[in-house]
Amino acid sequence: MFEIELKAHVYDRDHTVSLINSFADYHGTTVKDDTYYHFTKPEDSRLTCRIRHELYTFPDNTTRCQDVLTYKSKERRTDSNGNSYEVNEENESVISDPEAVKKLLIDTGYNEAYTKHKDVMQWNCITDYGEAHIELCNVPPLGDFLEIEILTETCDNESAVRDELKKLIIRSGIPLENIEEKYYSELLKLAKGE
């Protein structure tokens, strides 16, 4: 599966929430605690994976907790207007023992690179290109972001999906100039002065 995603800075959280509630179905909140691991191969390319601890709280106040191992190949692309967006091929697996997986990663040469915390409100809405997953994320110390993604089997309709994501950002009351081109890892490094 490929996920085509845009993220944008949010400066008026309450207004954004009220607009999203007008066109999307609310699915609750999630607390996401990520630990990223990097492995540098001899040819100097980097492999990255993530262990994520997720605590979901659904609209009926039931909860679910899980740990997920994710490996992504990430690619940042730029459209003809100079706007950046992500196309990721994502592979995920729910894991029962994250400490065992962490030990395996460290013992095989991966290094713990950084951590990230997200407090997330989630919605879904149906588009002409499939279901859009919408997340309003608070990422300390960076602030609030809107992430919108659509999963596709192929990247054949990438341009149309990207245009649909932009429309959803505008419907959420966010100007397109708020789209953030950098990955969270880059923003976190900048926030730490690295």
Disulfide bonds with the S-S distance in Angstrom:
none
